[in-house]
Amino acid sequence: MPDALLAGLPRIARVAEEVRLRGVLALAAGAAAAAWWTIQWLLDQPVEPGRTWALALLTAVLAAVSGAINVPRRLREGLRNPRFPSPRVVYETRADGRDRRIRLSGAVFLSTIVILIFDQLADWGGVTAGVIVGTAAGLGVADLIEARRWARAERERDADLFVRVGPRALVAGFGRVEVYEVPSPPKEGNAWR
């Protein structure tokens, strides 16, 4: 099918890869916010280290607890009854996935920059950087753990697991998602034997 006909259709993407890249992006956004705060501190800008890092710790703990509750639930629900994709399903190509992830990272980093500029203009002393760092760290680590579990489930089932990504969505849903299971192609043995 030409790409023009595929535009606007939902696609399916590998679950483990999708969740892993979402976690890496969260950690990168947190690192960028931490770097911004550190630069502000080194330039003797008015920052509040105590409040900033207390909020970072608090939001990291809350995000980690949320991840500890939601990761097993998402895996359990996703692996309970995975469906086989219909013949009309559109598999996301590497190029489409790369384009979607670039747009996602642009949106995340632009949002982070706007929030940090607002923090600077409101004279909040960099506390929003702490919130961003803590939330990103907790969610990023939870996503990386979840991605490893999805990859392990693929190996145990000897199948590829996919998740639906909406036509205009930048990322697969964080809540309940439909998981599709496709048996892995047989691995080619050594041709010399």
MDTraj code that builds the backbone (N, CA, C; nanometers):
import mdtraj as md
import numpy as np

residues = "MET PRO ASP ALA LEU LEU ALA GLY LEU PRO ARG ILE ALA ARG VAL ALA GLU GLU VAL ARG LEU ARG GLY VAL LEU ALA LEU ALA ALA GLY ALA ALA ALA ALA ALA TRP TRP THR ILE GLN TRP LEU LEU ASP GLN PRO VAL GLU PRO GLY ARG THR TRP ALA LEU ALA LEU LEU THR ALA VAL LEU ALA ALA VAL SER GLY ALA ILE ASN VAL PRO ARG ARG LEU ARG GLU GLY LEU ARG ASN PRO ARG PHE PRO SER PRO ARG VAL VAL TYR GLU THR ARG ALA ASP GLY ARG ASP ARG ARG ILE ARG LEU SER GLY ALA VAL PHE LEU SER THR ILE VAL ILE LEU ILE PHE ASP GLN LEU ALA ASP TRP GLY GLY VAL THR ALA GLY VAL ILE VAL GLY THR ALA ALA GLY LEU GLY VAL ALA ASP LEU ILE GLU ALA ARG ARG TRP ALA ARG ALA GLU ARG GLU ARG ASP ALA ASP LEU PHE VAL ARG VAL GLY PRO ARG ALA LEU VAL ALA GLY PHE GLY ARG VAL GLU VAL TYR GLU VAL PRO SER PRO PRO LYS GLU GLY ASN ALA TRP ARG".split()
xyz = np.array([
    [0.0833, -0.1187, 0.0000],
    [0.0000, 0.0000, 0.0000],
    [0.0876, 0.1247, 0.0000],
    [0.0498, 0.2252, -0.0751],
    [0.1253, 0.3507, -0.0708],
    [0.1111, 0.4168, 0.0661],
    [0.2127, 0.4943, 0.1047],
    [0.2107, 0.5599, 0.2350],
    [0.0922, 0.6537, 0.2501],
    [0.0457, 0.7142, 0.1419],
    [-0.0675, 0.8055, 0.1507],
    [-0.1927, 0.7328, 0.1992],
    [-0.2100, 0.6065, 0.1596],
    [-0.3249, 0.5303, 0.2063],
    [-0.3095, 0.4876, 0.3518],
    [-0.1867, 0.4726, 0.3992],
    [-0.1618, 0.4289, 0.5359],
    [-0.1667, 0.5439, 0.6352],
    [-0.1563, 0.6662, 0.5868],
    [-0.1563, 0.7812, 0.6772],
    [-0.2891, 0.7873, 0.7505],
    [-0.2830, 0.8089, 0.8791],
    [-0.4036, 0.8197, 0.9590],
    [-0.4534, 0.6886, 1.0138],
    [-0.3884, 0.5777, 0.9803],
    [-0.4288, 0.4486, 1.0351],
    [-0.3494, 0.4188, 1.1613],
    [-0.4124, 0.3519, 1.2577],
    [-0.3332, 0.3108, 1.3747],
    [-0.2310, 0.2057, 1.3346],
    [-0.1221, 0.2030, 1.4063],
    [-0.0138, 0.1090, 1.3769],
    [0.0141, 0.0264, 1.5014],
    [0.0860, -0.0834, 1.4825],
    [0.1322, -0.1581, 1.5981],
    [0.2841, -0.1563, 1.5994],
    [0.3389, -0.1444, 1.7201],
    [0.4845, -0.1365, 1.7392],
    [0.5233, -0.2349, 1.8485],
    [0.6481, -0.2789, 1.8478],
    [0.6974, -0.3726, 1.9490],
    [0.6846, -0.3109, 2.0878],
    [0.6260, -0.3838, 2.1802],
    [0.6013, -0.3309, 2.3148],
    [0.7322, -0.3024, 2.3874],
    [0.8232, -0.3979, 2.3888],
    [0.9473, -0.3809, 2.4654],
    [1.0255, -0.2595, 2.4163],
    [1.0355, -0.2437, 2.2864],
    [1.1096, -0.1301, 2.2307],
    [1.0390, 0.0015, 2.2614],
    [0.9077, 0.0025, 2.2504],
    [0.8296, 0.1237, 2.2758],
    [0.8469, 0.1705, 2.4206],
    [0.8336, 0.0770, 2.5141],
    [0.8428, 0.1127, 2.6555],
    [0.9864, 0.1499, 2.6922],
    [1.0844, 0.0802, 2.6365],
    [1.2245, 0.1110, 2.6657],
    [1.2590, 0.2518, 2.6185],
    [1.2182, 0.2874, 2.4995],
    [1.2496, 0.4210, 2.4484],
    [1.1748, 0.5300, 2.5248],
    [1.0552, 0.4979, 2.5716],
    [0.9814, 0.5931, 2.6548],
    [1.0567, 0.6175, 2.7855],
    [1.1133, 0.5119, 2.8434],
    [1.1906, 0.5264, 2.9668],
    [1.3190, 0.6040, 2.9456],
    [1.3876, 0.5766, 2.8361],
    [1.5115, 0.6488, 2.8056],
    [1.4820, 0.7965, 2.7848],
    [1.3722, 0.8279, 2.7176],
    [1.3353, 0.9678, 2.6956],
    [1.3052, 1.0373, 2.8281],
    [1.2356, 0.9686, 2.9190],
    [1.2070, 1.0286, 3.0495],
    [1.3358, 1.0576, 3.1251],
    [1.4282, 0.9625, 3.1249],
    [1.5549, 0.9847, 3.1947],
    [1.6349, 1.0985, 3.1304],
    [1.6295, 1.1093, 2.9983],
    [1.7005, 1.2179, 2.9299],
    [1.6395, 1.3538, 2.9642],
    [1.5077, 1.3605, 2.9733],
    [1.4427, 1.4866, 3.0106],
    [1.4793, 1.5240, 3.1544],
    [1.4839, 1.4252, 3.2424],
    [1.5246, 1.4516, 3.3803],
    [1.6687, 1.4993, 3.3884],
    [1.7561, 1.4371, 3.3099],
    [1.8961, 1.4790, 3.3083],
    [1.9099, 1.6212, 3.2537],
    [1.8304, 1.6555, 3.1538],
    [1.8355, 1.7918, 3.0985],
    [1.7900, 1.8939, 3.2030],
    [1.6846, 1.8618, 3.2780],
    [1.6370, 1.9531, 3.3829],
    [1.7413, 1.9659, 3.4935],
    [1.8055, 1.8543, 3.5293],
    [1.9104, 1.8596, 3.6313],
    [2.0285, 1.9433, 3.5828],
    [2.0640, 1.9299, 3.4557],
    [2.1737, 2.0095, 3.4000],
    [2.1379, 2.1581, 3.4013],
    [2.0129, 2.1898, 3.3667],
    [1.9696, 2.3298, 3.3695],
    [1.9826, 2.3863, 3.5106],
    [1.9351, 2.3105, 3.6095],
    [1.9415, 2.3573, 3.7485],
    [2.0873, 2.3751, 3.7919],
    [2.1728, 2.2798, 3.7558],
    [2.3139, 2.2876, 3.7940],
    [2.3808, 2.4094, 3.7319],
    [2.3490, 2.4374, 3.6069],
    [2.4056, 2.5562, 3.5424],
    [2.3576, 2.6827, 3.6117],
    [2.2296, 2.6863, 3.6478],
    [2.1782, 2.8026, 3.7215],
    [2.2522, 2.8185, 3.8542],
    [2.2761, 2.7095, 3.9223],
    [2.3454, 2.7124, 4.0507],
    [2.4905, 2.7584, 4.0336],
    [2.5597, 2.7070, 3.9288],
    [2.6976, 2.7458, 3.9048],
    [2.7110, 2.8927, 3.8659],
    [2.6082, 2.9480, 3.8026],
    [2.6097, 3.0893, 3.7634],
    [2.5596, 3.1813, 3.8741],
    [2.5425, 3.1264, 3.9929],
    [2.4950, 3.2013, 4.1103],
    [2.3593, 3.2657, 4.0885],
    [2.2743, 3.1985, 4.0135],
    [2.1361, 3.2426, 3.9997],
    [2.0608, 3.2029, 4.1269],
    [1.9512, 3.2701, 4.1574],
    [1.8783, 3.2353, 4.2802],
    [1.8072, 3.0991, 4.2651],
    [1.8618, 2.9988, 4.3295],
    [1.8007, 2.8659, 4.3315],
    [1.7879, 2.8211, 4.4772],
    [1.6959, 2.7317, 4.5004],
    [1.6725, 2.6808, 4.6348],
    [1.7065, 2.5320, 4.6376],
    [1.8312, 2.4983, 4.6705],
    [1.8736, 2.3581, 4.6644],
    [1.7942, 2.2661, 4.7556],
    [1.7671, 2.3087, 4.8767],
    [1.6951, 2.2230, 4.9717],
    [1.5566, 2.1854, 4.9220],
    [1.4777, 2.2860, 4.8857],
    [1.3418, 2.2590, 4.8363],
    [1.3434, 2.1830, 4.7046],
    [1.4372, 2.2184, 4.6169],
    [1.4435, 2.1543, 4.4855],
    [1.4675, 2.0056, 4.4986],
    [1.5685, 1.9672, 4.5740],
    [1.6035, 1.8251, 4.5815],
    [1.5107, 1.7484, 4.6743],
    [1.4465, 1.8185, 4.7703],
    [1.3429, 1.7510, 4.8510],
    [1.2232, 1.7157, 4.7620],
    [1.1843, 1.8092, 4.6747],
    [1.0753, 1.7804, 4.5807],
    [1.1151, 1.6729, 4.4808],
    [1.2422, 1.6733, 4.4391],
    [1.2898, 1.5690, 4.3472],
    [1.2788, 1.4324, 4.4137],
    [1.3203, 1.4226, 4.5373],
    [1.3126, 1.2954, 4.6095],
    [1.1678, 1.2527, 4.6303],
    [1.0823, 1.3462, 4.6691],
    [0.9412, 1.3141, 4.6917],
    [0.8741, 1.2653, 4.5637],
    [0.8929, 1.3358, 4.4540],
    [0.8286, 1.2944, 4.3291],
    [0.8898, 1.1666, 4.2737],
    [1.0192, 1.1437, 4.2977],
    [1.0812, 1.0180, 4.2542],
    [1.0209, 0.9000, 4.3301],
    [1.0009, 0.9177, 4.4596],
    [0.9405, 0.8098, 4.5394],
    [0.7971, 0.7845, 4.4941],
    [0.7195, 0.8910, 4.4736],
    [0.5810, 0.8737, 4.4284],
    [0.5742, 0.8070, 4.2910],
    [0.6626, 0.8475, 4.1992],
    [0.6643, 0.7870, 4.0657],
    [0.7093, 0.6419, 4.0730],
    [0.8053, 0.6108, 4.1606],
    [0.8512, 0.4730, 4.1753],
    [0.7420, 0.3844, 4.2343],
    [0.6683, 0.4358, 4.3317],
    [0.5568, 0.3591, 4.3891],
    [0.4494, 0.3375, 4.2832],
    [0.4208, 0.4414, 4.2068],
    [0.3234, 0.4275, 4.0977],
    [0.3694, 0.3229, 3.9972],
    [0.4967, 0.3247, 3.9636],
    [0.5507, 0.2254, 3.8710],
    [0.5458, 0.0856, 3.9285],
    [0.5766, 0.0724, 4.0579],
    [0.5739, -0.0594, 4.1222],
    [0.4332, -0.1183, 4.1224],
    [0.3331, -0.0331, 4.1251],
    [0.1938, -0.0807, 4.1223],
    [0.1498, -0.1071, 3.9787],
    [0.1832, -0.0163, 3.8870],
    [0.1296, -0.0244, 3.7512],
    [0.2037, -0.1193, 3.6576],
    [0.3341, -0.1364, 3.6741],
    [0.4094, -0.2228, 3.5828],
    [0.3592, -0.3665, 3.5875],
    [0.3478, -0.4287, 3.7057],
    [0.2965, -0.5668, 3.7070],
    [0.1527, -0.5773, 3.6542],
    [0.0713, -0.4754, 3.6830],
    [-0.0676, -0.4768, 3.6351],
    [-0.0728, -0.4705, 3.4829],
    [0.0071, -0.3807, 3.4234],
    [0.0071, -0.3697, 3.2774],
    [0.0553, -0.4984, 3.2124],
    [0.1590, -0.5589, 3.2698],
    [0.2082, -0.6857, 3.2159],
    [0.1034, -0.7952, 3.2296],
    [0.0441, -0.8051, 3.3461],
    [-0.0564, -0.9084, 3.3704],
    [-0.1749, -0.8932, 3.2755],
    [-0.2256, -0.7726, 3.2621],
    [-0.3401, -0.7496, 3.1737],
    [-0.3021, -0.7689, 3.0267],
    [-0.1831, -0.7256, 2.9899],
    [-0.1415, -0.7376, 2.8505],
    [-0.1156, -0.8809, 2.8085],
    [-0.0626, -0.9608, 2.9007],
    [-0.0285, -1.0990, 2.8670],
    [-0.1416, -1.1969, 2.8964],
    [-0.2478, -1.1494, 2.9582],
    [-0.3592, -1.2386, 2.9914],
    [-0.4218, -1.2995, 2.8673],
    [-0.4517, -1.2170, 2.7706],
    [-0.5198, -1.2661, 2.6516],
    [-0.4759, -1.1851, 2.5288],
    [-0.3488, -1.2005, 2.4879],
    [-0.3060, -1.1232, 2.3705],
    [-0.3761, -1.1746, 2.2450],
    [-0.4051, -1.0826, 2.1568],
    [-0.4748, -1.1184, 2.0331],
    [-0.3766, -1.1301, 1.9186],
    [-0.4191, -1.1999, 1.8158],
    [-0.3413, -1.2052, 1.6919],
    [-0.3882, -1.0876, 1.6064],
    [-0.2969, -1.0083, 1.5505],
    [-0.3402, -0.8913, 1.4729],
    [-0.4162, -0.9326, 1.3477],
    [-0.5101, -0.8494, 1.3099],
    [-0.5875, -0.8778, 1.1888],
    [-0.4974, -0.8616, 1.0669],
    [-0.5351, -0.9206, 0.9547],
    [-0.4523, -0.9072, 0.8341],
    [-0.4407, -0.7634, 0.7836],
    [-0.5329, -0.6786, 0.8239],
    [-0.5319, -0.5395, 0.7771],
    [-0.4477, -0.4476, 0.8638],
    [-0.3857, -0.5015, 0.9668],
    [-0.3100, -0.4175, 1.0578],
    [-0.1858, -0.3622, 0.9882],
    [-0.1460, -0.2444, 1.0313],
    [-0.0290, -0.1787, 0.9754],
    [0.0836, -0.1885, 1.0776],
    [0.1906, -0.2561, 1.0400],
    [0.3078, -0.2642, 1.1266],
    [0.3893, -0.1373, 1.1086],
    [0.4306, -0.0789, 1.2187],
    [0.5088, 0.0436, 1.2106],
    [0.6485, 0.0117, 1.1579],
    [0.6887, 0.0833, 1.0565],
    [0.8229, 0.0644, 1.0023],
    [0.9233, 0.1377, 1.0905],
    [1.0495, 0.1060, 1.0755],
    [1.1532, 0.1743, 1.1535],
    [1.1528, 0.3246, 1.1245],
    [1.1312, 0.3605, 0.9991],
    [1.1312, 0.5028, 0.9631],
    [1.0139, 0.5749, 1.0284],
    [0.8941, 0.5153, 1.0249],
    [0.7784, 0.5775, 1.0896],
    [0.7990, 0.5871, 1.2400],
    [0.8533, 0.4811, 1.2998],
    [0.8796, 0.4824, 1.4433],
    [0.9807, 0.5890, 1.4815],
    [1.0857, 0.6017, 1.4013],
    [1.1881, 0.7023, 1.4271],
    [1.1284, 0.8425, 1.4154],
    [1.0457, 0.8652, 1.3139],
    [0.9826, 0.9954, 1.2954],
    [0.8907, 1.0279, 1.4130],
    [0.8124, 0.9310, 1.4562],
    [0.7204, 0.9524, 1.5681],
    [0.7978, 0.9813, 1.6961],
    [0.9063, 0.9091, 1.7191],
    [0.9844, 0.9288, 1.8414],
    [1.0590, 1.0609, 1.8398],
    [1.1000, 1.1064, 1.7234],
    [1.1644, 1.2375, 1.7145],
    [1.0634, 1.3466, 1.7490],
    [0.9415, 1.3335, 1.6968],
    [0.8374, 1.4315, 1.7314],
    [0.8069, 1.4271, 1.8812],
    [0.8030, 1.3067, 1.9403],
    [0.7780, 1.2924, 2.0837],
    [0.8894, 1.3583, 2.1648],
    [1.0146, 1.3307, 2.1294],
    [1.1243, 1.3897, 2.2059],
    [1.1251, 1.5418, 2.1914],
    [1.0921, 1.5918, 2.0746],
    [1.0819, 1.7370, 2.0568],
    [0.9743, 1.7969, 2.1450],
    [0.8590, 1.7310, 2.1522],
    [0.7501, 1.7816, 2.2360],
    [0.7873, 1.7759, 2.3843],
    [0.8515, 1.6678, 2.4269],
    [0.8900, 1.6546, 2.5683],
    [0.9932, 1.7599, 2.6062],
    [1.0951, 1.7766, 2.5233],
    [1.1990, 1.8738, 2.5577],
    [1.1496, 2.0168, 2.5456],
    [1.0632, 2.0465, 2.4504],
    [1.0052, 2.1803, 2.4423],
    [0.9202, 2.2090, 2.5653],
    [0.8413, 2.1108, 2.6090],
    [0.7603, 2.1287, 2.7301],
    [0.8486, 2.1513, 2.8519],
    [0.9564, 2.0754, 2.8619],
    [1.0486, 2.0917, 2.9743],
    [1.1100, 2.2308, 2.9734],
    [1.1501, 2.2781, 2.8571],
    [1.2098, 2.4116, 2.8473],
    [1.1092, 2.5193, 2.8863],
    [0.9862, 2.5073, 2.8403],
    [0.8837, 2.6065, 2.8738],
    [0.8583, 2.6078, 3.0241],
    [0.8509, 2.4912, 3.0854],
    [0.8277, 2.4839, 3.2305],
    [0.9445, 2.5473, 3.3057],
    [1.0667, 2.5189, 3.2632],
    [1.1828, 2.5751, 3.3320],
    [1.1938, 2.7263, 3.3113],
    [1.1556, 2.7741, 3.1944],
    [1.1549, 2.9203, 3.1725],
    [1.0491, 2.9850, 3.2606],
    [0.9330, 2.9205, 3.2717],
    [0.8288, 2.9741, 3.3600],
    [0.8777, 2.9768, 3.5044],
    [0.9498, 2.8735, 3.5464],
    [1.0080, 2.8706, 3.6807],
    [1.1006, 2.9901, 3.7006],
    [1.1815, 3.0190, 3.6009],
    [1.2749, 3.1311, 3.6093],
    [1.2004, 3.2645, 3.6162],
    [1.0976, 3.2797, 3.5329],
    [1.0222, 3.4060, 3.5305],
    [0.9400, 3.4266, 3.6577],
    [0.8950, 3.3184, 3.7186],
    [0.8137, 3.3280, 3.8400],
    [0.8993, 3.3339, 3.9665],
    [1.0301, 3.3274, 3.9520],
    [1.1223, 3.3296, 4.0663],
    [1.0919, 3.2202, 4.1685],
    [1.0760, 3.0993, 4.1186],
    [1.0472, 2.9864, 4.2076],
    [1.1746, 2.9185, 4.2560],
    [1.2879, 2.9632, 4.2143],
    [1.4133, 2.9095, 4.2641],
    [1.4496, 2.7724, 4.2112],
    [1.3983, 2.7362, 4.0955],
    [1.4358, 2.6092, 4.0345],
    [1.3641, 2.4872, 4.0891],
    [1.2588, 2.5059, 4.1686],
    [1.1924, 2.3890, 4.2288],
    [1.1225, 2.3017, 4.1248],
    [1.0787, 2.3612, 4.0147],
    [1.0146, 2.2770, 3.9128],
    [1.1153, 2.1833, 3.8477],
    [1.2420, 2.2214, 3.8461],
    [1.3442, 2.1294, 3.7957],
    [1.3493, 2.0056, 3.8833],
    [1.3353, 2.0234, 4.0137],
    [1.3321, 1.9087, 4.1038],
    [1.2131, 1.8186, 4.0777],
    [1.0980, 1.8789, 4.0517],
    [0.9791, 1.7990, 4.0210],
    [0.9989, 1.7213, 3.8911],
    [1.0544, 1.7870, 3.7915],
    [1.0792, 1.7200, 3.6629],
    [1.1804, 1.6072, 3.6802],
    [1.2889, 1.6337, 3.7509],
    [1.3927, 1.5321, 3.7706],
    [1.3368, 1.4111, 3.8446],
    [1.2663, 1.4344, 3.9525],
    [1.2115, 1.3233, 4.0310],
    [1.1092, 1.2415, 3.9544],
    [1.0175, 1.3100, 3.8890],
    [0.9143, 1.2388, 3.8126],
    [0.9764, 1.1605, 3.6974],
    [1.0666, 1.2241, 3.6255],
    [1.1308, 1.1577, 3.5121],
    [1.2132, 1.0385, 3.5578],
    [1.2841, 1.0523, 3.6691],
    [1.3662, 0.9410, 3.7185],
    [1.2784, 0.8229, 3.7589],
    [1.1724, 0.8487, 3.8334],
    [1.0844, 0.7396, 3.8771],
    [1.0158, 0.6706, 3.7614],
    [0.9586, 0.7490, 3.6706],
    [0.8889, 0.6899, 3.5564],
    [0.9857, 0.6250, 3.4586],
    [1.1025, 0.6856, 3.4384],
    [1.2004, 0.6299, 3.3456],
    [1.2523, 0.4951, 3.3915],
    [1.2857, 0.4842, 3.5185],
    [1.3338, 0.3561, 3.5714],
    [1.2235, 0.2514, 3.5659],
    [1.1002, 0.2910, 3.6002],
    [0.9881, 0.1967, 3.5932],
    [0.9674, 0.1476, 3.4500],
    [0.9784, 0.2376, 3.3518],
    [0.9630, 0.1968, 3.2118],
    [1.0750, 0.1033, 3.1673],
    [1.1973, 0.1279, 3.2117],
    [1.3079, 0.0393, 3.1746],
    [1.2894, -0.1001, 3.2349],
    [1.2408, -0.1062, 3.3581],
    [1.2120, -0.2358, 3.4206],
    [1.1004, -0.3060, 3.3454],
    [0.9962, -0.2301, 3.3102],
    [0.8844, -0.2889, 3.2352],
    [0.9305, -0.3400, 3.0986],
    [1.0169, -0.2653, 3.0319],
    [1.0661, -0.3084, 2.9002],
    [1.1422, -0.4404, 2.9111],
    [1.2223, -0.4542, 3.0153],
    [1.2944, -0.5813, 3.0344],
    [1.1968, -0.6966, 3.0554],
    [1.0899, -0.6710, 3.1279],
    [0.9901, -0.7767, 3.1519],
    [0.9152, -0.8131, 3.0243],
    [0.8861, -0.7137, 2.9404],
    [0.8222, -0.7434, 2.8117],
    [0.9154, -0.8252, 2.7240],
    [1.0432, -0.7900, 2.7225],
    [1.1401, -0.8656, 2.6422],
    [1.1521, -1.0087, 2.6941],
    [1.1517, -1.0260, 2.8248],
    [1.1565, -1.1609, 2.8816],
    [1.0315, -1.2402, 2.8446],
    [0.9149, -1.1737, 2.8464],
    [0.7904, -1.2408, 2.8077],
    [0.7962, -1.2834, 2.6611],
    [0.8559, -1.2010, 2.5755],
    [0.8713, -1.2394, 2.4346],
    [0.9582, -1.3636, 2.4204],
    [1.0682, -1.3685, 2.4956],
    [1.1564, -1.4856, 2.4885],
    [1.0862, -1.6109, 2.5409],
    [1.0130, -1.5969, 2.6517],
    [0.9446, -1.7128, 2.7094],
    [0.8352, -1.7655, 2.6176],
    [0.7658, -1.6772, 2.5500],
    [0.6558, -1.7163, 2.4612],
    [0.7042, -1.7490, 2.3203],
    [0.8291, -1.7163, 2.2899],
    [0.8847, -1.7310, 2.1560],
    [0.7930, -1.6614, 2.0547],
    [0.7586, -1.5370, 2.0886],
    [0.6685, -1.4580, 2.0049],
    [0.7079, -1.3115, 2.0152],
    [0.6649, -1.2347, 1.9166],
    [0.6830, -1.0903, 1.9195],
    [0.5548, -1.0283, 1.9722],
    [0.5680, -0.9371, 2.0674],
    [0.4526, -0.8710, 2.1267],
    [0.4466, -0.7272, 2.0765],
    [0.3285, -0.6869, 2.0347],
    [0.3083, -0.5541, 1.9774],
    [0.1998, -0.4811, 2.0546],
    [0.2026, -0.3488, 2.0460],
    [0.1022, -0.2636, 2.1080],
    [0.0530, -0.1642, 2.0031],
    [-0.0729, -0.1248, 2.0155],
    [-0.1341, -0.0315, 1.9205],
    [-0.0913, 0.1107, 1.9529],
    [-0.0529, 0.1829, 1.8490],
    [-0.0209, 0.3257, 1.8597],
    [-0.1199, 0.3978, 1.7703],
    [-0.1908, 0.4930, 1.8267],
    [-0.2925, 0.5654, 1.7512],
    [-0.2361, 0.6383, 1.6312],
    [-0.3228, 0.6780, 1.5376],
    [-0.2753, 0.7407, 1.4136],
    [-0.1995, 0.8715, 1.4353],
    [-0.2383, 0.9497, 1.5336],
    [-0.1699, 1.0763, 1.5593],
    [-0.0971, 1.0754, 1.6934],
    [-0.0947, 0.9612, 1.7591],
    [-0.0307, 0.9512, 1.8905],
    [0.1205, 0.9539, 1.8765],
    [0.1853, 1.0109, 1.9760],
    [0.3304, 1.0134, 1.9769],
    [0.3875, 0.8970, 2.0565],
    [0.3052, 0.8360, 2.1406],
    [0.3504, 0.7269, 2.2254],
    [0.2315, 0.6345, 2.2508],
    [0.2612, 0.5077, 2.2764],
    [0.1549, 0.4137, 2.3126],
    [0.0989, 0.4533, 2.4490],
    [-0.0231, 0.4138, 2.4757],
    [-0.0892, 0.4519, 2.5995],
    [-0.0178, 0.4018, 2.7242],
    [-0.0347, 0.4755, 2.8334],
    [0.0231, 0.4358, 2.9610],
    [-0.0710, 0.3440, 3.0382],
    [-0.1978, 0.3461, 3.0072],
    [-0.2960, 0.2673, 3.0806],
    [-0.3145, 0.1301, 3.0197],
    [-0.4382, 0.0866, 3.0164],
    [-0.4706, -0.0444, 2.9598],
    [-0.4521, -0.0395, 2.8081],
    [-0.3740, -0.1327, 2.7570],
    [-0.3458, -0.1367, 2.6139],
    [-0.3735, -0.2761, 2.5607],
    [-0.4095, -0.2823, 2.4339],
    [-0.4271, -0.4117, 2.3687],
    [-0.2909, -0.4609, 2.3220],
    [-0.2613, -0.5849, 2.3537],
    [-0.1338, -0.6440, 2.3138],
    [-0.1618, -0.7475, 2.2065],
    [-0.0794, -0.7453, 2.1033],
    [-0.0919, -0.8401, 1.9929],
    [0.0301, -0.9323, 1.9943],
    [0.0057, -1.0597, 1.9721],
    [0.1131, -1.1585, 1.9759],
    [0.1269, -1.2237, 1.8393],
    [0.2481, -1.2242, 1.7881],
    [0.2791, -1.2859, 1.6598],
    [0.3933, -1.3844, 1.6848],
    [0.3754, -1.5123, 1.6501],
    [0.4852, -1.6072, 1.6715],
    [0.6117, -1.5613, 1.6000],
    [0.7233, -1.5791, 1.6678],
    [0.8517, -1.5403, 1.6080],
    [0.8816, -1.6301, 1.4894],
    [0.9437, -1.5755, 1.3863],
    [0.9817, -1.6609, 1.2729],
    [1.0858, -1.7626, 1.3188],
    [1.0868, -1.8783, 1.2572],
    [1.1863, -1.9794, 1.2994],
    [1.3271, -1.9285, 1.2749],
    [1.4098, -1.9569, 1.3717],
    [1.5488, -1.9118, 1.3603],
    [1.6219, -2.0069, 1.2662],
    [1.6921, -1.9476, 1.1713],
    [1.7651, -2.0279, 1.0742],
    [1.8876, -2.0883, 1.1407],
    [1.9036, -2.2167, 1.1190],
    [2.0195, -2.2849, 1.1773],
    [2.1429, -2.2635, 1.0917],
    [2.2470, -2.3274, 1.1285],
    [2.3719, -2.3172, 1.0569],
    [2.3589, -2.3920, 0.9238],
    [2.3858, -2.3267, 0.8141],
    [2.3693, -2.3881, 0.6817],
    [2.4746, -2.4965, 0.6557],
    [2.5784, -2.4996, 0.7367],
    [2.6855, -2.5969, 0.7153],
    [2.6484, -2.7355, 0.7647],
    [2.5485, -2.7454, 0.8482],
    [2.5146, -2.8755, 0.9060],
    [2.4196, -2.9511, 0.8204],
])
top = md.Topology()
chain = top.add_chain()
for i, resn in enumerate(residues, 1):
    res = top.add_residue(resn, chain, resSeq=i)
    for name in ("N", "CA", "C"):
        top.add_atom(name, md.element.get_by_symbol(name[0]), res)
traj = md.Trajectory(xyz[None], top)
